[in-house]
Amino acid sequence: MPAALGFATIALFLLLTMTKRVSVLVALVVLPVLAALAGGFAGELGAMVLDGLSKVAPTGIMIAFAVLYFSLMVDAGLFDPLIRGLLRLAKGDPLRVTVATAVLTLCVALDGDGASTFLITVSALLPVYRKLGMSPLVLSGVVCLAAGAMNMIPWGGPTVRAMAALKLESSDVFTPVLPAMGFGIAWVLVASWLIGRRERRRLGALTGPGEDAAGGEPVPVTAPAPGDEPVPATAPASGDAPVSSTAPVPGDGPGAVRVAAPAPRRLTLFNLLLTVVLVVALILEVMPLPVLFVLGFAVALLVNHPTWEQQQALLDRHAKNVVLVTTMIFAAGVFTGVLTGTGMIDDMAEALVSVIPDSLGGHLPVLVAVTGMPLSLVFTPDAYYFGVLPVLAETAHGFGTDPAEVARAAVLGQMTTGFPLSPLTAATFILVGMSGVQLGEHQRFIFRWAFATTLVMTAGAVLTGALSL
């Protein structure tokens, strides 16, 4: 009975969320409660929900302050010098521009938000691609590769969901696959070099050795490219100032980040130093991740916005993003708390164990890793991580495999390397819309490269012991 009820709950969750009949938050809360009532667990419901909420509380705190911290740094222009430097180094060479695109995206994607990553990188680089006559598919594809690899960071959506669904810590999921992520980043740079070389061969050298990519005539704005449609209101750009029609420069695309005045050099240096220290402390686990982000954001807020009015303005500006993410995390605590407390997950795992051949069970983590990226085109991140992953983890546990290995395997592809190709995420449409390409063209162009990223990281995870064969 519990197994059938659990399968029915997850199937209904997938159906309702994938067809957008209800919001993910509503489905995560209402469906498990109804299942518990139907299974006769009404008397234990409160304790199960509270237990689930308490276990995801550290994750919710971490993601809230991580979003605030990196949003503050983007507002402060921490990445602006990097953008200008990369554009100078490219010097009009399509290969250099392509590699610079990957490097820029890898850095900007540290905020863990795909939408803002696409807004910043495409806005900064699209005028350069137009000037050189480069294919916009190269832009959308390379941004896709780099953003996908970086989406594994512990404050990114997939890893946060994996930790919340299985009640794990960053040290259980992210730290063991950090070397594999390094393999993935290295592959992204190699792939961008190969794609850039192919594009350079197609175009030939269009500029002299001393000419800047942004030099020469300004990029015309009288005939906008297809990617110039307004960004949907659900994902507003960071800056809404109109684009000049007389002197456009690289970075003046839709959604370009603009600040009224550059931050003082000493403030930029402080922000850079603070961010480097924070990232190193996160990797070394000097303190629990929530504590590090709380302290880091408090210090950054005090230094960058010393007055009460400035602090309140920043919190008001980014409160919506924080609420949307954290409420989903706590709703997931209700979902997993009820399904675990009622024994549904255990019974479902036993049912799956009974039908999986013994020869396959021991290889489940690798199978999850390899299939995760293609399944990004089928499952939303919430449906996979909250509906499918717990069952896979318990199934693997039945074969003597640590459930944390399944979580690590999932983040190697499911809505990490796969999310910028998925039609189930709004950020994908920001990427293809601003780049001026069709989703189908984008998928055909970059799918094999993105899938190769997952395969490289899976091999790296096996070699470093994060996954077992």
C-alpha positions in Angstrom: 0.0 0.0 0.0 2.7 2.7 0.9 4.6 1.8 -2.3 1.6 2.2 -4.5 0.6 5.4 -2.7 4.1 6.8 -3.1 4.3 6.0 -6.8 0.9 7.6 -7.4 2.0 10.7 -5.5 5.1 11.1 -7.5 3.3 10.4 -10.8 0.7 13.0 -10.0 3.4 15.4 -9.0 5.2 14.9 -12.3 1.9 15.2 -14.3 0.7 18.4 -12.5 4.1 20.2 -12.6 5.0 19.3 -16.2 1.6 20.3 -17.5 1.7 23.4 -15.3 -1.6 22.7 -13.7 -0.3 23.9 -10.4 2.8 25.6 -9.2 5.7 23.4 -7.9 5.3 24.9 -4.4 1.7 23.9 -4.2 2.3 20.4 -5.5 5.2 19.9 -3.1 3.1 20.7 -0.1 -0.5 19.6 -0.9 0.2 16.2 -2.6 2.2 14.6 0.2 -0.3 15.9 2.8 -3.2 14.3 0.8 -1.2 11.1 0.4 -0.5 10.9 4.2 -4.2 11.5 5.0 -5.2 8.8 2.5 -2.7 6.4 4.0 -4.0 6.9 7.5 -1.0 8.9 8.8 -3.0 12.0 9.9 -1.9 11.7 13.5 1.8 11.8 12.6 1.5 14.4 9.8 2.7 17.4 11.9 5.8 15.7 13.2 6.8 14.4 9.8 6.4 17.9 8.2 8.3 19.5 11.0 11.1 17.0 10.7 11.4 17.6 6.9 11.5 21.3 7.4 14.2 21.2 10.0 16.4 19.1 7.8 16.3 21.4 4.9 16.6 24.6 6.9 20.4 24.9 6.6 20.1 24.5 2.8 17.4 27.2 2.7 19.5 29.6 4.7 22.5 29.0 2.5 20.7 29.6 -0.8 19.0 32.7 0.5 22.3 34.4 1.5 24.2 33.1 -1.5 21.7 34.7 -3.9 21.9 38.0 -1.9 25.7 37.9 -1.9 26.3 37.4 -5.6 23.4 39.8 -6.5 25.2 42.4 -4.5 28.5 41.7 -6.3 26.9 41.9 -9.7 25.3 45.2 -8.8 28.7 46.5 -7.5 30.2 45.8 -10.9 32.7 43.2 -9.7 32.7 41.5 -13.1 32.8 44.6 -15.2 36.6 44.8 -15.4 36.7 41.1 -16.5 34.3 41.8 -19.3 36.3 44.7 -20.6 39.6 42.8 -20.3 38.3 39.8 -22.2 37.0 42.0 -25.0 40.4 43.7 -25.3 42.3 40.4 -25.4 40.1 38.9 -28.1 41.4 41.4 -30.7 38.8 40.4 -33.3 39.9 36.8 -33.7 36.8 34.5 -33.7 38.7 31.8 -31.8 39.8 34.2 -29.1 36.2 35.6 -28.9 34.8 32.1 -28.5 37.3 31.1 -25.7 36.7 34.5 -24.1 33.0 33.8 -24.1 33.6 30.6 -22.2 35.8 32.2 -19.7 33.4 35.1 -19.1 30.5 32.7 -18.6 32.4 30.5 -16.2 33.1 33.6 -14.0 29.6 35.2 -14.2 27.9 31.9 -13.6 29.3 31.9 -10.0 26.1 33.6 -8.9 24.2 30.3 -9.6 21.4 32.1 -11.6 21.2 31.0 -15.2 19.0 33.9 -16.2 21.4 36.6 -15.0 24.3 34.7 -16.5 22.7 34.7 -19.9 21.6 38.4 -19.6 25.1 39.6 -18.8 27.2 37.4 -21.1 25.0 37.7 -24.2 24.5 41.4 -23.8 28.3 42.0 -23.5 29.3 39.8 -26.4 26.5 39.8 -29.0 27.6 43.1 -30.6 31.1 41.6 -31.0 29.7 38.5 -32.7 27.6 40.7 -35.1 30.6 42.8 -35.9 32.7 39.8 -36.8 29.9 38.0 -38.6 30.2 35.1 -36.2 27.2 32.7 -36.0 25.0 33.4 -33.0 24.8 29.7 -32.5 28.4 29.8 -31.4 27.5 32.4 -28.8 24.5 30.5 -27.4 26.3 27.2 -27.6 29.5 28.2 -25.7 27.5 30.1 -23.1 25.4 26.9 -22.7 28.5 24.7 -22.2 30.1 27.0 -19.6 26.9 27.8 -17.7 26.0 24.1 -17.6 29.3 23.1 -16.0 29.2 25.9 -13.5 25.6 25.1 -12.4 27.0 22.3 -10.2 28.1 24.9 -7.6 26.6 24.1 -4.2 24.3 27.2 -4.3 23.1 26.4 -7.8 19.7 24.9 -8.3 20.5 21.2 -9.1 22.9 20.7 -6.2 20.7 22.5 -3.8 17.8 20.3 -4.8 19.8 17.2 -4.5 20.9 18.1 -1.0 17.4 19.1 0.0 15.8 16.0 -1.4 18.2 13.5 0.2 19.0 15.7 3.3 22.7 15.8 2.5 25.4 18.4 3.1 27.6 20.0 0.5 30.5 17.9 1.8 28.5 14.8 0.8 27.5 16.0 -2.7 29.6 18.8 -4.1 33.1 18.4 -2.5 33.7 14.9 -3.8 32.8 15.9 -7.4 34.8 19.1 -7.4 37.8 17.4 -9.3 35.3 16.1 -11.8 33.9 19.6 -12.2 37.4 20.7 -12.9 37.6 18.1 -15.7 34.3 19.5 -17.0 35.6 23.1 -17.0 38.7 22.0 -18.8 36.6 20.2 -21.4 34.5 23.4 -21.9 37.6 25.4 -22.6 38.8 22.7 -25.1 35.4 22.5 -26.7 35.2 26.3 -27.0 38.6 26.3 -28.7 37.5 23.6 -31.1 34.3 25.4 -31.9 36.2 28.7 -32.3 38.7 27.2 -34.6 36.0 25.9 -36.8 34.3 29.3 -36.8 37.6 31.0 -37.6 38.1 28.7 -40.6 34.6 29.5 -41.8 35.0 33.2 -41.5 38.7 33.8 -42.1 40.6 36.6 -40.4 38.3 39.6 -40.6 40.5 42.1 -38.6 44.2 42.9 -38.5 46.5 41.7 -35.8 46.4 45.1 -34.0 42.7 45.8 -34.4 40.3 45.5 -31.5 37.1 43.4 -32.0 35.1 46.4 -31.0 37.1 48.8 -33.2 36.1 50.2 -36.5 32.6 51.1 -37.4 29.9 51.0 -34.8 27.5 48.1 -34.8 24.4 49.2 -36.7 21.2 49.3 -34.7 18.8 50.1 -37.6 18.4 46.4 -38.4 18.2 44.5 -35.1 18.9 40.8 -35.0 16.2 38.4 -34.1 17.6 38.2 -30.5 16.6 41.8 -29.8 13.1 40.9 -28.6 12.3 42.3 -25.2 13.2 40.0 -22.3 10.1 38.6 -20.7 8.9 40.4 -17.6 9.4 37.2 -15.5 13.2 37.6 -16.0 13.9 41.3 -16.1 17.3 42.6 -17.0 19.5 44.1 -14.3 19.4 47.5 -16.1 16.6 49.0 -18.1 18.2 52.1 -19.6 17.5 52.5 -23.3 20.1 51.5 -25.8 21.7 54.5 -27.6 21.0 54.5 -31.3 24.0 56.7 -32.2 27.0 55.2 -30.5 26.4 51.6 -29.6 29.3 49.8 -28.0 29.8 46.2 -26.9 27.7 45.6 -23.9 24.8 47.7 -25.1 22.6 44.8 -26.0 19.2 44.0 -24.3 19.6 43.3 -20.6 23.1 44.9 -20.4 24.1 45.7 -16.9 24.7 49.4 -16.3 25.7 51.3 -13.2 25.4 55.0 -12.7 29.1 55.3 -11.9 32.0 52.9 -11.5 32.7 51.7 -8.0 35.9 53.0 -6.4 38.9 50.9 -7.1 39.5 50.1 -3.4 35.9 48.9 -3.1 36.3 46.7 -6.2 39.5 45.2 -4.8 37.8 44.6 -1.5 34.9 42.8 -3.2 37.3 40.7 -5.2 39.3 39.7 -2.1 36.2 39.0 -0.1 34.8 36.8 -2.9 38.0 34.8 -3.3 38.3 34.3 0.5 34.7 33.2 0.6 35.0 30.7 -2.3 38.2 29.2 -0.7 36.5 29.0 2.7 33.6 27.2 1.0 35.9 24.7 -0.7 37.9 24.1 2.5 34.7 23.9 4.6 36.2 26.3 7.2 32.6 26.7 8.5 29.3 25.4 7.5 28.2 26.9 4.2 25.2 28.8 5.6 27.4 30.4 8.2 29.9 31.5 5.6 27.3 33.1 3.3 25.6 34.8 6.2 28.9 36.3 7.4 30.1 37.1 3.8 26.9 38.9 2.9 26.7 40.9 6.1 30.3 42.1 5.6 29.7 42.9 1.9 26.5 44.7 2.6 28.1 46.8 5.4 31.0 47.9 3.2 29.2 48.4 -0.1 26.0 50.0 1.4 26.9 51.6 4.7 23.6 53.4 5.3 20.3 51.9 6.4 18.5 53.3 3.3 21.0 51.7 0.9 20.8 48.4 2.6 17.0 48.3 2.6 17.0 49.3 -1.1 19.2 46.3 -2.0 17.2 43.9 0.1 14.0 45.2 -1.5 15.5 44.8 -5.0 16.4 41.2 -4.6 13.8 40.0 -2.1 11.7 38.4 -4.8 14.4 36.1 -6.0 15.3 35.0 -2.5 11.6 34.3 -1.6 11.0 32.3 -4.8 14.0 30.0 -4.1 13.8 29.5 -0.4 10.0 28.8 -0.4 10.7 26.0 -2.9 13.4 24.6 -0.6 11.1 24.5 2.4 8.3 23.1 0.4 10.6 20.3 -0.7 11.2 19.6 3.0 7.5 19.0 3.4 7.5 16.6 0.4 10.5 14.6 1.4 9.6 14.6 5.1 6.2 13.1 4.5 7.3 10.5 1.9 10.1 9.5 4.2 8.2 9.5 7.5 5.3 7.4 6.1 7.8 4.8 4.7 6.7 5.4 1.1 10.2 5.9 -0.1 11.5 2.7 1.5 8.7 0.6 0.1 9.1 2.2 -3.4 12.8 1.4 -3.3 12.1 -2.2 -2.3 9.7 -2.5 -5.2 12.3 -1.2 -7.7 15.0 -3.4 -6.2 12.8 -6.4 -6.9 12.7 -5.6 -10.7 16.3 -4.3 -11.3 18.7 -7.1 -12.3 21.5 -7.6 -9.8 24.1 -7.0 -12.5 22.8 -3.5 -13.1 22.2 -2.4 -9.5 25.8 -1.9 -8.6 26.3 0.4 -11.6 23.3 2.6 -10.8 25.3 5.8 -10.0 27.1 5.7 -13.4 23.8 5.0 -15.2 22.2 8.0 -13.4 25.2 10.2 -14.4 25.0 9.3 -18.1 21.3 9.6 -18.4 20.9 12.8 -16.4 21.7 15.2 -19.1 19.3 13.8 -21.8 16.6 13.6 -19.1 16.9 17.3 -18.6 14.8 17.6 -21.8 12.1 15.5 -20.2 12.0 16.3 -16.5 11.9 19.7 -14.8 14.5 20.0 -12.1 11.9 19.8 -9.3 10.3 16.8 -10.8 13.6 14.9 -11.1 15.3 15.9 -7.9 12.2 15.7 -5.7 10.3 13.0 -7.5 12.8 10.6 -9.1 16.1 11.1 -7.2 14.9 9.9 -3.8 13.6 6.7 -5.3 16.8 6.1 -7.2 18.9 6.8 -4.1 16.9 4.3 -2.0 17.1 1.8 -4.8 20.9 2.2 -4.9 21.0 1.8 -1.1 19.3 -1.5 -1.5 22.3 -2.7 -3.5 24.8 -1.4 -1.0 25.6 1.9 -2.7 25.7 5.2 -0.7 22.7 7.4 -1.7 25.2 10.3 -1.8 26.8 8.7 -4.8 23.5 8.9 -6.7 23.2 12.6 -5.8 26.7 13.2 -7.1 25.9 11.3 -10.3 22.7 13.3 -10.8 24.4 16.7 -10.6 26.9 15.7 -13.3 24.2 16.2 -16.0 20.6 16.6 -14.8 19.8 20.3 -15.2 23.5 21.2 -15.0 25.0 20.5 -18.4 21.4 20.0 -19.7 19.5 23.0 -18.3 20.5 25.5 -21.1 19.1 23.1 -23.7 15.9 22.2 -21.8 12.5 23.7 -22.9 11.4 23.3 -19.4 13.4 26.2 -18.0 12.7 29.8 -18.6 16.4 30.7 -18.7 16.8 28.7 -21.9 14.5 31.0 -23.7 16.3 34.0 -22.5 19.5 32.5 -23.9 18.1 31.6 -27.4 15.9 34.7 -27.6 18.7 37.2 -26.9 21.1 35.3 -29.2 18.6 35.3 -32.0 18.5 31.6 -32.6 15.8 28.9 -32.6 15.6 26.4 -29.8 15.8 23.4 -32.1 18.9 24.8 -33.9 20.5 25.5 -30.6 19.9 22.0 -29.3 21.1 20.4 -32.5 24.3 22.5 -32.5 25.4 22.0 -28.9 23.8 18.8 -27.6 26.7 16.5 -28.4 29.2 19.0 -26.9 27.1 19.3 -23.7 26.6 15.5 -23.5 30.4 15.1 -23.9 30.8 17.4 -20.8 28.7 15.0 -18.8 30.7 12.0 -20.1 34.0 13.7 -19.2 32.9 14.6 -15.7 31.5 11.1 -15.2 34.9 9.6 -16.2 36.6 12.1 -13.9 34.3 11.2 -11.0 35.0 7.5 -11.5 38.8 8.1 -11.7 38.8 10.3 -8.5 36.6 7.9 -6.5 33.5 10.1 -6.3 31.5 7.4 -8.2 32.0 3.7 -8.0 31.6 1.3 -11.0 
